[in-house]
Amino acid sequence: MATPFVQGRLRQAPLSVRVDTSCAHCDAPLTLTIDQDLNYELGDPESDPIIFVPQVDLFDSGRPNIIDSF
């Protein structure tokens, strides 16, 4: 998810990533497109997923790296 945000900012260019996954509850297919501003678009406008970003204190996580915080 961070790829379009970080790379888009570094390159100062529009960038997006497409995520093909499935619902953890019902296993229905789910497609998301996320852009450099963290806007997202659903492949199926009828779907209503719960999308969130974990609240992580990146400066005081107590973990050796940011990956371990997520």
mmCIF file as Biopython writes it, N, C-alpha, C and O atoms, coordinates in Angstrom:
data_model
#
loop_
_atom_site.group_PDB
_atom_site.id
_atom_site.type_symbol
_atom_site.label_atom_id
_atom_site.label_alt_id
_atom_site.label_comp_id
_atom_site.label_asym_id
_atom_site.label_entity_id
_atom_site.label_seq_id
_atom_site.pdbx_PDB_ins_code
_atom_site.Cartn_x
_atom_site.Cartn_y
_atom_site.Cartn_z
_atom_site.occupancy
_atom_site.B_iso_or_equiv
_atom_site.auth_seq_id
_atom_site.auth_asym_id
_atom_site.pdbx_PDB_model_num
ATOM 1   N N  . MET A ? 1  ? 0.806   -1.186  0.000   1.0 0.0 1  A 1 
ATOM 2   C CA . MET A ? 1  ? 0.000   0.000   0.000   1.0 0.0 1  A 1 
ATOM 3   C C  . MET A ? 1  ? 0.854   1.256   0.000   1.0 0.0 1  A 1 
ATOM 4   O O  . MET A ? 1  ? 0.457   2.294   -0.529  1.0 0.0 1  A 1 
ATOM 5   N N  . ALA A ? 2  ? 2.018   1.149   0.593   1.0 0.0 2  A 1 
ATOM 6   C CA . ALA A ? 2  ? 2.869   2.337   0.664   1.0 0.0 2  A 1 
ATOM 7   C C  . ALA A ? 2  ? 3.555   2.630   -0.661  1.0 0.0 2  A 1 
ATOM 8   O O  . ALA A ? 2  ? 4.022   3.748   -0.877  1.0 0.0 2  A 1 
ATOM 9   N N  . THR A ? 3  ? 3.624   1.645   -1.553  1.0 0.0 3  A 1 
ATOM 10  C CA . THR A ? 3  ? 4.360   1.840   -2.805  1.0 0.0 3  A 1 
ATOM 11  C C  . THR A ? 3  ? 3.914   3.062   -3.593  1.0 0.0 3  A 1 
ATOM 12  O O  . THR A ? 3  ? 4.761   3.890   -3.931  1.0 0.0 3  A 1 
ATOM 13  N N  . PRO A ? 4  ? 2.627   3.222   -3.905  1.0 0.0 4  A 1 
ATOM 14  C CA . PRO A ? 4  ? 2.268   4.409   -4.690  1.0 0.0 4  A 1 
ATOM 15  C C  . PRO A ? 4  ? 2.483   5.702   -3.916  1.0 0.0 4  A 1 
ATOM 16  O O  . PRO A ? 4  ? 2.844   6.726   -4.496  1.0 0.0 4  A 1 
ATOM 17  N N  . PHE A ? 5  ? 2.261   5.655   -2.607  1.0 0.0 5  A 1 
ATOM 18  C CA . PHE A ? 5  ? 2.429   6.861   -1.796  1.0 0.0 5  A 1 
ATOM 19  C C  . PHE A ? 5  ? 3.892   7.291   -1.770  1.0 0.0 5  A 1 
ATOM 20  O O  . PHE A ? 5  ? 4.205   8.445   -2.064  1.0 0.0 5  A 1 
ATOM 21  N N  . VAL A ? 6  ? 4.778   6.379   -1.424  1.0 0.0 6  A 1 
ATOM 22  C CA . VAL A ? 6  ? 6.195   6.710   -1.290  1.0 0.0 6  A 1 
ATOM 23  C C  . VAL A ? 6  ? 6.820   6.979   -2.655  1.0 0.0 6  A 1 
ATOM 24  O O  . VAL A ? 6  ? 7.448   8.020   -2.850  1.0 0.0 6  A 1 
ATOM 25  N N  . GLN A ? 7  ? 6.658   6.058   -3.599  1.0 0.0 7  A 1 
ATOM 26  C CA . GLN A ? 7  ? 7.265   6.227   -4.920  1.0 0.0 7  A 1 
ATOM 27  C C  . GLN A ? 7  ? 6.699   7.433   -5.659  1.0 0.0 7  A 1 
ATOM 28  O O  . GLN A ? 7  ? 7.439   8.157   -6.324  1.0 0.0 7  A 1 
ATOM 29  N N  . GLY A ? 8  ? 5.391   7.654   -5.547  1.0 0.0 8  A 1 
ATOM 30  C CA . GLY A ? 8  ? 4.771   8.802   -6.196  1.0 0.0 8  A 1 
ATOM 31  C C  . GLY A ? 8  ? 5.340   10.115  -5.682  1.0 0.0 8  A 1 
ATOM 32  O O  . GLY A ? 8  ? 5.564   11.050  -6.450  1.0 0.0 8  A 1 
ATOM 33  N N  . ARG A ? 9  ? 5.570   10.177  -4.378  1.0 0.0 9  A 1 
ATOM 34  C CA . ARG A ? 9  ? 6.141   11.391  -3.778  1.0 0.0 9  A 1 
ATOM 35  C C  . ARG A ? 9  ? 7.605   11.565  -4.190  1.0 0.0 9  A 1 
ATOM 36  O O  . ARG A ? 9  ? 8.023   12.668  -4.540  1.0 0.0 9  A 1 
ATOM 37  N N  . LEU A ? 10 ? 8.386   10.477  -4.148  1.0 0.0 10 A 1 
ATOM 38  C CA . LEU A ? 10 ? 9.794   10.559  -4.513  1.0 0.0 10 A 1 
ATOM 39  C C  . LEU A ? 10 ? 9.992   10.944  -5.978  1.0 0.0 10 A 1 
ATOM 40  O O  . LEU A ? 10 ? 10.878  11.735  -6.299  1.0 0.0 10 A 1 
ATOM 41  N N  . ARG A ? 11 ? 9.184   10.396  -6.848  1.0 0.0 11 A 1 
ATOM 42  C CA . ARG A ? 11 ? 9.312   10.663  -8.285  1.0 0.0 11 A 1 
ATOM 43  C C  . ARG A ? 11 ? 8.555   11.913  -8.720  1.0 0.0 11 A 1 
ATOM 44  O O  . ARG A ? 11 ? 8.718   12.394  -9.841  1.0 0.0 11 A 1 
ATOM 45  N N  . GLN A ? 12 ? 7.726   12.431  -7.818  1.0 0.0 12 A 1 
ATOM 46  C CA . GLN A ? 12 ? 6.855   13.562  -8.136  1.0 0.0 12 A 1 
ATOM 47  C C  . GLN A ? 12 ? 6.058   13.271  -9.409  1.0 0.0 12 A 1 
ATOM 48  O O  . GLN A ? 12 ? 6.011   14.075  -10.341 1.0 0.0 12 A 1 
ATOM 49  N N  . ALA A ? 13 ? 5.436   12.094  -9.411  1.0 0.0 13 A 1 
ATOM 50  C CA . ALA A ? 13 ? 4.669   11.637  -10.568 1.0 0.0 13 A 1 
ATOM 51  C C  . ALA A ? 13 ? 3.453   10.849  -10.075 1.0 0.0 13 A 1 
ATOM 52  O O  . ALA A ? 13 ? 3.499   10.223  -9.016  1.0 0.0 13 A 1 
ATOM 53  N N  . PRO A ? 14 ? 2.371   10.885  -10.849 1.0 0.0 14 A 1 
ATOM 54  C CA . PRO A ? 14 ? 1.213   10.076  -10.474 1.0 0.0 14 A 1 
ATOM 55  C C  . PRO A ? 14 ? 1.558   8.591   -10.571 1.0 0.0 14 A 1 
ATOM 56  O O  . PRO A ? 14 ? 2.197   8.153   -11.528 1.0 0.0 14 A 1 
ATOM 57  N N  . LEU A ? 15 ? 1.137   7.843   -9.595  1.0 0.0 15 A 1 
ATOM 58  C CA . LEU A ? 15 ? 1.446   6.423   -9.545  1.0 0.0 15 A 1 
ATOM 59  C C  . LEU A ? 15 ? 0.304   5.725   -8.831  1.0 0.0 15 A 1 
ATOM 60  O O  . LEU A ? 15 ? -0.304  6.299   -7.928  1.0 0.0 15 A 1 
ATOM 61  N N  . SER A ? 16 ? 0.007   4.506   -9.221  1.0 0.0 16 A 1 
ATOM 62  C CA . SER A ? 16 ? -1.029  3.735   -8.535  1.0 0.0 16 A 1 
ATOM 63  C C  . SER A ? 16 ? -0.623  2.269   -8.505  1.0 0.0 16 A 1 
ATOM 64  O O  . SER A ? 16 ? 0.239   1.827   -9.263  1.0 0.0 16 A 1 
ATOM 65  N N  . VAL A ? 17 ? -1.266  1.531   -7.612  1.0 0.0 17 A 1 
ATOM 66  C CA . VAL A ? 17 ? -1.036  0.095   -7.496  1.0 0.0 17 A 1 
ATOM 67  C C  . VAL A ? 17 ? -2.405  -0.584  -7.454  1.0 0.0 17 A 1 
ATOM 68  O O  . VAL A ? 17 ? -3.347  -0.076  -6.845  1.0 0.0 17 A 1 
ATOM 69  N N  . ARG A ? 18 ? -2.496  -1.740  -8.113  1.0 0.0 18 A 1 
ATOM 70  C CA . ARG A ? 18 ? -3.737  -2.509  -8.105  1.0 0.0 18 A 1 
ATOM 71  C C  . ARG A ? 18 ? -3.522  -3.723  -7.210  1.0 0.0 18 A 1 
ATOM 72  O O  . ARG A ? 18 ? -2.530  -4.440  -7.336  1.0 0.0 18 A 1 
ATOM 73  N N  . VAL A ? 19 ? -4.473  -3.937  -6.305  1.0 0.0 19 A 1 
ATOM 74  C CA . VAL A ? 19 ? -4.406  -5.051  -5.368  1.0 0.0 19 A 1 
ATOM 75  C C  . VAL A ? 19 ? -5.572  -5.981  -5.664  1.0 0.0 19 A 1 
ATOM 76  O O  . VAL A ? 19 ? -6.733  -5.588  -5.551  1.0 0.0 19 A 1 
ATOM 77  N N  . ASP A ? 20 ? -5.261  -7.213  -6.042  1.0 0.0 20 A 1 
ATOM 78  C CA . ASP A ? 20 ? -6.276  -8.244  -6.235  1.0 0.0 20 A 1 
ATOM 79  C C  . ASP A ? 20 ? -6.220  -9.178  -5.031  1.0 0.0 20 A 1 
ATOM 80  O O  . ASP A ? 20 ? -5.208  -9.836  -4.791  1.0 0.0 20 A 1 
ATOM 81  N N  . THR A ? 21 ? -7.309  -9.229  -4.283  1.0 0.0 21 A 1 
ATOM 82  C CA . THR A ? 21 ? -7.336  -10.018 -3.055  1.0 0.0 21 A 1 
ATOM 83  C C  . THR A ? 21 ? -8.729  -10.621 -2.886  1.0 0.0 21 A 1 
ATOM 84  O O  . THR A ? 21 ? -9.494  -10.687 -3.849  1.0 0.0 21 A 1 
ATOM 85  N N  . SER A ? 22 ? -9.057  -11.052 -1.699  1.0 0.0 22 A 1 
ATOM 86  C CA . SER A ? 22 ? -10.402 -11.567 -1.422  1.0 0.0 22 A 1 
ATOM 87  C C  . SER A ? 22 ? -10.809 -11.179 -0.015  1.0 0.0 22 A 1 
ATOM 88  O O  . SER A ? 22 ? -9.970  -10.902 0.843   1.0 0.0 22 A 1 
ATOM 89  N N  . CYS A ? 23 ? -12.103 -11.166 0.202   1.0 0.0 23 A 1 
ATOM 90  C CA . CYS A ? 23 ? -12.669 -10.810 1.497   1.0 0.0 23 A 1 
ATOM 91  C C  . CYS A ? 23 ? -12.269 -11.863 2.538   1.0 0.0 23 A 1 
ATOM 92  O O  . CYS A ? 23 ? -12.386 -13.063 2.289   1.0 0.0 23 A 1 
ATOM 93  N N  . ALA A ? 24 ? -11.800 -11.409 3.697   1.0 0.0 24 A 1 
ATOM 94  C CA . ALA A ? 24 ? -11.418 -12.325 4.768   1.0 0.0 24 A 1 
ATOM 95  C C  . ALA A ? 24 ? -12.639 -13.020 5.377   1.0 0.0 24 A 1 
ATOM 96  O O  . ALA A ? 24 ? -12.510 -14.074 6.000   1.0 0.0 24 A 1 
ATOM 97  N N  . HIS A ? 25 ? -13.807 -12.435 5.198   1.0 0.0 25 A 1 
ATOM 98  C CA . HIS A ? 25 ? -15.029 -12.990 5.788   1.0 0.0 25 A 1 
ATOM 99  C C  . HIS A ? 25 ? -15.706 -14.005 4.869   1.0 0.0 25 A 1 
ATOM 100 O O  . HIS A ? 25 ? -16.013 -15.122 5.285   1.0 0.0 25 A 1 
ATOM 101 N N  . CYS A ? 26 ? -15.939 -13.602 3.594   1.0 0.0 26 A 1 
ATOM 102 C CA . CYS A ? 26 ? -16.720 -14.475 2.701   1.0 0.0 26 A 1 
ATOM 103 C C  . CYS A ? 26 ? -15.924 -14.994 1.511   1.0 0.0 26 A 1 
ATOM 104 O O  . CYS A ? 26 ? -16.466 -15.754 0.708   1.0 0.0 26 A 1 
ATOM 105 N N  . ASP A ? 27 ? -14.669 -14.614 1.372   1.0 0.0 27 A 1 
ATOM 106 C CA . ASP A ? 27 ? -13.778 -15.062 0.298   1.0 0.0 27 A 1 
ATOM 107 C C  . ASP A ? 27 ? -14.187 -14.550 -1.090  1.0 0.0 27 A 1 
ATOM 108 O O  . ASP A ? 27 ? -13.715 -15.071 -2.100  1.0 0.0 27 A 1 
ATOM 109 N N  . ALA A ? 28 ? -15.054 -13.542 -1.148  1.0 0.0 28 A 1 
ATOM 110 C CA . ALA A ? 28 ? -15.425 -12.944 -2.434  1.0 0.0 28 A 1 
ATOM 111 C C  . ALA A ? 28 ? -14.227 -12.172 -2.985  1.0 0.0 28 A 1 
ATOM 112 O O  . ALA A ? 28 ? -13.497 -11.551 -2.213  1.0 0.0 28 A 1 
ATOM 113 N N  . PRO A ? 29 ? -14.007 -12.195 -4.308  1.0 0.0 29 A 1 
ATOM 114 C CA . PRO A ? 29 ? -12.881 -11.449 -4.881  1.0 0.0 29 A 1 
ATOM 115 C C  . PRO A ? 29 ? -13.034 -9.950  -4.639  1.0 0.0 29 A 1 
ATOM 116 O O  . PRO A ? 29 ? -14.148 -9.428  -4.607  1.0 0.0 29 A 1 
ATOM 117 N N  . LEU A ? 30 ? -11.912 -9.269  -4.469  1.0 0.0 30 A 1 
ATOM 118 C CA . LEU A ? 30 ? -11.902 -7.845  -4.178  1.0 0.0 30 A 1 
ATOM 119 C C  . LEU A ? 30 ? -10.718 -7.215  -4.887  1.0 0.0 30 A 1 
ATOM 120 O O  . LEU A ? 30 ? -9.592  -7.699  -4.773  1.0 0.0 30 A 1 
ATOM 121 N N  . THR A ? 31 ? -10.968 -6.133  -5.622  1.0 0.0 31 A 1 
ATOM 122 C CA . THR A ? 31 ? -9.908  -5.410  -6.318  1.0 0.0 31 A 1 
ATOM 123 C C  . THR A ? 31 ? -9.916  -3.961  -5.873  1.0 0.0 31 A 1 
ATOM 124 O O  . THR A ? 31 ? -10.958 -3.306  -5.872  1.0 0.0 31 A 1 
ATOM 125 N N  . LEU A ? 32 ? -8.737  -3.461  -5.490  1.0 0.0 32 A 1 
ATOM 126 C CA . LEU A ? 32 ? -8.559  -2.070  -5.073  1.0 0.0 32 A 1 
ATOM 127 C C  . LEU A ? 32 ? -7.474  -1.444  -5.928  1.0 0.0 32 A 1 
ATOM 128 O O  . LEU A ? 32 ? -6.478  -2.094  -6.247  1.0 0.0 32 A 1 
ATOM 129 N N  . THR A ? 33 ? -7.659  -0.195  -6.300  1.0 0.0 33 A 1 
ATOM 130 C CA . THR A ? 33 ? -6.599  0.580   -6.928  1.0 0.0 33 A 1 
ATOM 131 C C  . THR A ? 33 ? -6.322  1.758   -6.003  1.0 0.0 33 A 1 
ATOM 132 O O  . THR A ? 33 ? -7.228  2.519   -5.663  1.0 0.0 33 A 1 
ATOM 133 N N  . ILE A ? 34 ? -5.057  1.902   -5.599  1.0 0.0 34 A 1 
ATOM 134 C CA . ILE A ? 34 ? -4.663  2.934   -4.630  1.0 0.0 34 A 1 
ATOM 135 C C  . ILE A ? 34 ? -3.654  3.852   -5.301  1.0 0.0 34 A 1 
ATOM 136 O O  . ILE A ? 34 ? -2.698  3.380   -5.915  1.0 0.0 34 A 1 
ATOM 137 N N  . ASP A ? 35 ? -3.861  5.169   -5.187  1.0 0.0 35 A 1 
ATOM 138 C CA . ASP A ? 35 ? -2.962  6.110   -5.860  1.0 0.0 35 A 1 
ATOM 139 C C  . ASP A ? 35 ? -1.978  6.754   -4.889  1.0 0.0 35 A 1 
ATOM 140 O O  . ASP A ? 35 ? -1.965  6.439   -3.699  1.0 0.0 35 A 1 
ATOM 141 N N  . GLN A ? 36 ? -1.162  7.652   -5.409  1.0 0.0 36 A 1 
ATOM 142 C CA . GLN A ? 36 ? -0.095  8.285   -4.632  1.0 0.0 36 A 1 
ATOM 143 C C  . GLN A ? 36 ? -0.615  9.164   -3.499  1.0 0.0 36 A 1 
ATOM 144 O O  . GLN A ? 36 ? 0.153   9.516   -2.604  1.0 0.0 36 A 1 
ATOM 145 N N  . ASP A ? 37 ? -1.886  9.527   -3.511  1.0 0.0 37 A 1 
ATOM 146 C CA . ASP A ? 37 ? -2.478  10.323  -2.442  1.0 0.0 37 A 1 
ATOM 147 C C  . ASP A ? 37 ? -3.282  9.460   -1.471  1.0 0.0 37 A 1 
ATOM 148 O O  . ASP A ? 37 ? -4.019  9.982   -0.635  1.0 0.0 37 A 1 
ATOM 149 N N  . LEU A ? 38 ? -3.137  8.141   -1.582  1.0 0.0 38 A 1 
ATOM 150 C CA . LEU A ? 38 ? -3.852  7.148   -0.785  1.0 0.0 38 A 1 
ATOM 151 C C  . LEU A ? 38 ? -5.355  7.157   -1.027  1.0 0.0 38 A 1 
ATOM 152 O O  . LEU A ? 38 ? -6.119  6.695   -0.179  1.0 0.0 38 A 1 
ATOM 153 N N  . ASN A ? 39 ? -5.790  7.676   -2.175  1.0 0.0 39 A 1 
ATOM 154 C CA . ASN A ? 39 ? -7.175  7.525   -2.591  1.0 0.0 39 A 1 
ATOM 155 C C  . ASN A ? 39 ? -7.324  6.105   -3.121  1.0 0.0 39 A 1 
ATOM 156 O O  . ASN A ? 39 ? -6.379  5.550   -3.681  1.0 0.0 39 A 1 
ATOM 157 N N  . TYR A ? 40 ? -8.483  5.524   -2.952  1.0 0.0 40 A 1 
ATOM 158 C CA . TYR A ? 40 ? -8.675  4.178   -3.475  1.0 0.0 40 A 1 
ATOM 159 C C  . TYR A ? 40 ? -9.956  4.105   -4.295  1.0 0.0 40 A 1 
ATOM 160 O O  . TYR A ? 40 ? -10.896 4.876   -4.104  1.0 0.0 40 A 1 
ATOM 161 N N  . GLU A ? 41 ? -9.953  3.160   -5.203  1.0 0.0 41 A 1 
ATOM 162 C CA . GLU A ? 41 ? -11.120 2.899   -6.042  1.0 0.0 41 A 1 
ATOM 163 C C  . GLU A ? 41 ? -11.363 1.398   -6.025  1.0 0.0 41 A 1 
ATOM 164 O O  . GLU A ? 41 ? -10.428 0.605   -6.141  1.0 0.0 41 A 1 
ATOM 165 N N  . LEU A ? 42 ? -12.621 1.017   -5.879  1.0 0.0 42 A 1 
ATOM 166 C CA . LEU A ? 42 ? -12.980 -0.394  -5.839  1.0 0.0 42 A 1 
ATOM 167 C C  . LEU A ? 42 ? -13.266 -0.898  -7.237  1.0 0.0 42 A 1 
ATOM 168 O O  . LEU A ? 42 ? -13.873 -0.194  -8.044  1.0 0.0 42 A 1 
ATOM 169 N N  . GLY A ? 43 ? -12.828 -2.124  -7.528  1.0 0.0 43 A 1 
ATOM 170 C CA . GLY A ? 43 ? -13.117 -2.731  -8.818  1.0 0.0 43 A 1 
ATOM 171 C C  . GLY A ? 43 ? -14.607 -2.970  -9.000  1.0 0.0 43 A 1 
ATOM 172 O O  . GLY A ? 43 ? -15.133 -2.844  -10.106 1.0 0.0 43 A 1 
ATOM 173 N N  . ASP A ? 44 ? -15.285 -3.315  -7.913  1.0 0.0 44 A 1 
ATOM 174 C CA . ASP A ? 44 ? -16.731 -3.530  -7.923  1.0 0.0 44 A 1 
ATOM 175 C C  . ASP A ? 44 ? -17.367 -2.481  -7.021  1.0 0.0 44 A 1 
ATOM 176 O O  . ASP A ? 44 ? -17.269 -2.580  -5.798  1.0 0.0 44 A 1 
ATOM 177 N N  . PRO A ? 45 ? -18.024 -1.468  -7.611  1.0 0.0 45 A 1 
ATOM 178 C CA . PRO A ? 45 ? -18.608 -0.398  -6.791  1.0 0.0 45 A 1 
ATOM 179 C C  . PRO A ? 45 ? -19.671 -0.880  -5.807  1.0 0.0 45 A 1 
ATOM 180 O O  . PRO A ? 45 ? -20.020 -0.162  -4.870  1.0 0.0 45 A 1 
ATOM 181 N N  . GLU A ? 46 ? -20.185 -2.087  -6.013  1.0 0.0 46 A 1 
ATOM 182 C CA . GLU A ? 46 ? -21.192 -2.642  -5.100  1.0 0.0 46 A 1 
ATOM 183 C C  . GLU A ? 46 ? -20.565 -3.168  -3.805  1.0 0.0 46 A 1 
ATOM 184 O O  . GLU A ? 46 ? -21.260 -3.319  -2.800  1.0 0.0 46 A 1 
ATOM 185 N N  . SER A ? 47 ? -19.267 -3.445  -3.824  1.0 0.0 47 A 1 
ATOM 186 C CA . SER A ? 47 ? -18.626 -3.956  -2.606  1.0 0.0 47 A 1 
ATOM 187 C C  . SER A ? 47 ? -18.485 -2.824  -1.595  1.0 0.0 47 A 1 
ATOM 188 O O  . SER A ? 47 ? -18.428 -1.650  -1.959  1.0 0.0 47 A 1 
ATOM 189 N N  . ASP A ? 48 ? -18.429 -3.195  -0.332  1.0 0.0 48 A 1 
ATOM 190 C CA . ASP A ? 48 ? -18.356 -2.210  0.743   1.0 0.0 48 A 1 
ATOM 191 C C  . ASP A ? 48 ? -17.353 -2.679  1.799   1.0 0.0 48 A 1 
ATOM 192 O O  . ASP A ? 48 ? -17.735 -2.954  2.936   1.0 0.0 48 A 1 
ATOM 193 N N  . PRO A ? 49 ? -16.076 -2.770  1.429   1.0 0.0 49 A 1 
ATOM 194 C CA . PRO A ? 49 ? -15.092 -3.291  2.387   1.0 0.0 49 A 1 
ATOM 195 C C  . PRO A ? 49 ? -14.778 -2.292  3.491   1.0 0.0 49 A 1 
ATOM 196 O O  . PRO A ? 49 ? -14.971 -1.086  3.343   1.0 0.0 49 A 1 
ATOM 197 N N  . ILE A ? 50 ? -14.291 -2.828  4.592   1.0 0.0 50 A 1 
ATOM 198 C CA . ILE A ? 50 ? -13.782 -1.994  5.667   1.0 0.0 50 A 1 
ATOM 199 C C  . ILE A ? 50 ? -12.285 -1.874  5.411   1.0 0.0 50 A 1 
ATOM 200 O O  . ILE A ? 50 ? -11.552 -2.860  5.481   1.0 0.0 50 A 1 
ATOM 201 N N  . ILE A ? 51 ? -11.841 -0.662  5.116   1.0 0.0 51 A 1 
ATOM 202 C CA . ILE A ? 51 ? -10.432 -0.413  4.812   1.0 0.0 51 A 1 
ATOM 203 C C  . ILE A ? 51 ? -9.881  0.502   5.885   1.0 0.0 51 A 1 
ATOM 204 O O  . ILE A ? 51 ? -10.485 1.523   6.211   1.0 0.0 51 A 1 
ATOM 205 N N  . PHE A ? 52 ? -8.734  0.138   6.434   1.0 0.0 52 A 1 
ATOM 206 C CA . PHE A ? 52 ? -8.147  0.961   7.482   1.0 0.0 52 A 1 
ATOM 207 C C  . PHE A ? 52 ? -6.628  0.942   7.378   1.0 0.0 52 A 1 
ATOM 208 O O  . PHE A ? 52 ? -6.041  0.062   6.749   1.0 0.0 52 A 1 
ATOM 209 N N  . VAL A ? 53 ? -6.021  1.914   7.995   1.0 0.0 53 A 1 
ATOM 210 C CA . VAL A ? 53 ? -4.574  1.985   8.132   1.0 0.0 53 A 1 
ATOM 211 C C  . VAL A ? 53 ? -4.291  1.925   9.625   1.0 0.0 53 A 1 
ATOM 212 O O  . VAL A ? 53 ? -4.804  2.749   10.382  1.0 0.0 53 A 1 
ATOM 213 N N  . PRO A ? 54 ? -3.481  0.961   10.062  1.0 0.0 54 A 1 
ATOM 214 C CA . PRO A ? 54 ? -3.184  0.868   11.502  1.0 0.0 54 A 1 
ATOM 215 C C  . PRO A ? 54 ? -2.548  2.150   12.035  1.0 0.0 54 A 1 
ATOM 216 O O  . PRO A ? 54 ? -1.742  2.781   11.351  1.0 0.0 54 A 1 
ATOM 217 N N  . GLN A ? 55 ? -2.907  2.524   13.235  1.0 0.0 55 A 1 
ATOM 218 C CA . GLN A ? 55 ? -2.308  3.684   13.887  1.0 0.0 55 A 1 
ATOM 219 C C  . GLN A ? 55 ? -0.998  3.233   14.538  1.0 0.0 55 A 1 
ATOM 220 O O  . GLN A ? 55 ? -1.005  2.542   15.557  1.0 0.0 55 A 1 
ATOM 221 N N  . VAL A ? 56 ? 0.111   3.629   13.944  1.0 0.0 56 A 1 
ATOM 222 C CA . VAL A ? 56 ? 1.426   3.217   14.424  1.0 0.0 56 A 1 
ATOM 223 C C  . VAL A ? 56 ? 2.265   4.458   14.658  1.0 0.0 56 A 1 
ATOM 224 O O  . VAL A ? 56 ? 2.359   5.327   13.790  1.0 0.0 56 A 1 
ATOM 225 N N  . ASP A ? 57 ? 2.872   4.541   15.827  1.0 0.0 57 A 1 
ATOM 226 C CA . ASP A ? 57 ? 3.800   5.626   16.110  1.0 0.0 57 A 1 
ATOM 227 C C  . ASP A ? 57 ? 5.158   5.219   15.533  1.0 0.0 57 A 1 
ATOM 228 O O  . ASP A ? 57 ? 5.900   4.461   16.157  1.0 0.0 57 A 1 
ATOM 229 N N  . LEU A ? 58 ? 5.476   5.721   14.349  1.0 0.0 58 A 1 
ATOM 230 C CA . LEU A ? 58 ? 6.690   5.316   13.651  1.0 0.0 58 A 1 
ATOM 231 C C  . LEU A ? 58 ? 7.964   5.810   14.328  1.0 0.0 58 A 1 
ATOM 232 O O  . LEU A ? 58 ? 9.050   5.302   14.050  1.0 0.0 58 A 1 
ATOM 233 N N  . PHE A ? 59 ? 7.840   6.798   15.218  1.0 0.0 59 A 1 
ATOM 234 C CA . PHE A ? 59 ? 9.013   7.345   15.884  1.0 0.0 59 A 1 
ATOM 235 C C  . PHE A ? 59 ? 9.293   6.679   17.231  1.0 0.0 59 A 1 
ATOM 236 O O  . PHE A ? 59 ? 10.399  6.788   17.761  1.0 0.0 59 A 1 
ATOM 237 N N  . ASP A ? 60 ? 8.300   5.994   17.782  1.0 0.0 60 A 1 
ATOM 238 C CA . ASP A ? 60 ? 8.485   5.361   19.085  1.0 0.0 60 A 1 
ATOM 239 C C  . ASP A ? 60 ? 7.722   4.037   19.133  1.0 0.0 60 A 1 
ATOM 240 O O  . ASP A ? 60 ? 6.891   3.823   20.016  1.0 0.0 60 A 1 
ATOM 241 N N  . SER A ? 61 ? 8.006   3.167   18.195  1.0 0.0 61 A 1 
ATOM 242 C CA . SER A ? 61 ? 7.262   1.906   18.133  1.0 0.0 61 A 1 
ATOM 243 C C  . SER A ? 61 ? 7.867   0.832   19.023  1.0 0.0 61 A 1 
ATOM 244 O O  . SER A ? 61 ? 7.191   -0.133  19.378  1.0 0.0 61 A 1 
ATOM 245 N N  . GLY A ? 62 ? 9.157   0.993   19.394  1.0 0.0 62 A 1 
ATOM 246 C CA . GLY A ? 62 ? 9.806   -0.031  20.194  1.0 0.0 62 A 1 
ATOM 247 C C  . GLY A ? 62 ? 10.162  -1.265  19.385  1.0 0.0 62 A 1 
ATOM 248 O O  . GLY A ? 62 ? 10.577  -2.279  19.947  1.0 0.0 62 A 1 
ATOM 249 N N  . ARG A ? 63 ? 10.004  -1.190  18.085  1.0 0.0 63 A 1 
ATOM 250 C CA . ARG A ? 63 ? 10.301  -2.305  17.182  1.0 0.0 63 A 1 
ATOM 251 C C  . ARG A ? 63 ? 11.574  -2.000  16.397  1.0 0.0 63 A 1 
ATOM 252 O O  . ARG A ? 63 ? 11.925  -0.833  16.222  1.0 0.0 63 A 1 
ATOM 253 N N  . PRO A ? 64 ? 12.276  -3.043  15.919  1.0 0.0 64 A 1 
ATOM 254 C CA . PRO A ? 64 ? 13.515  -2.805  15.189  1.0 0.0 64 A 1 
ATOM 255 C C  . PRO A ? 64 ? 13.320  -2.135  13.832  1.0 0.0 64 A 1 
ATOM 256 O O  . PRO A ? 64 ? 14.236  -1.481  13.332  1.0 0.0 64 A 1 
ATOM 257 N N  . ASN A ? 65 ? 12.145  -2.287  13.229  1.0 0.0 65 A 1 
ATOM 258 C CA . ASN A ? 65 ? 11.884  -1.636  11.956  1.0 0.0 65 A 1 
ATOM 259 C C  . ASN A ? 65 ? 10.388  -1.431  11.765  1.0 0.0 65 A 1 
ATOM 260 O O  . ASN A ? 65 ? 9.592   -1.980  12.526  1.0 0.0 65 A 1 
ATOM 261 N N  . ILE A ? 66 ? 9.997   -0.660  10.774  1.0 0.0 66 A 1 
ATOM 262 C CA . ILE A ? 66 ? 8.590   -0.303  10.579  1.0 0.0 66 A 1 
ATOM 263 C C  . ILE A ? 66 ? 7.739   -1.496  10.151  1.0 0.0 66 A 1 
ATOM 264 O O  . ILE A ? 66 ? 6.541   -1.534  10.429  1.0 0.0 66 A 1 
ATOM 265 N N  . ILE A ? 67 ? 8.356   -2.475  9.474   1.0 0.0 67 A 1 
ATOM 266 C CA . ILE A ? 67 ? 7.601   -3.669  9.054   1.0 0.0 67 A 1 
ATOM 267 C C  . ILE A ? 67 ? 7.072   -4.417  10.277  1.0 0.0 67 A 1 
ATOM 268 O O  . ILE A ? 67 ? 5.940   -4.902  10.260  1.0 0.0 67 A 1 
ATOM 269 N N  . ASP A ? 68 ? 7.868   -4.515  11.326  1.0 0.0 68 A 1 
ATOM 270 C CA . ASP A ? 68 ? 7.432   -5.222  12.536  1.0 0.0 68 A 1 
ATOM 271 C C  . ASP A ? 68 ? 6.277   -4.506  13.230  1.0 0.0 68 A 1 
ATOM 272 O O  . ASP A ? 68 ? 5.551   -5.133  14.002  1.0 0.0 68 A 1 
ATOM 273 N N  . SER A ? 69 ? 6.089   -3.224  12.980  1.0 0.0 69 A 1 
ATOM 274 C CA . SER A ? 69 ? 4.995   -2.475  13.595  1.0 0.0 69 A 1 
ATOM 275 C C  . SER A ? 69 ? 3.644   -2.830  12.984  1.0 0.0 69 A 1 
ATOM 276 O O  . SER A ? 69 ? 2.603   -2.672  13.621  1.0 0.0 69 A 1 
ATOM 277 N N  . PHE A ? 70 ? 3.671   -3.306  11.752  1.0 0.0 70 A 1 
ATOM 278 C CA . PHE A ? 70 ? 2.419   -3.641  11.082  1.0 0.0 70 A 1 
ATOM 279 C C  . PHE A ? 70 ? 2.136   -5.113  11.186  1.0 0.0 70 A 1 
ATOM 280 O O  . PHE A ? 70 ? 1.119   -5.584  10.677  1.0 0.0 70 A 1 
#
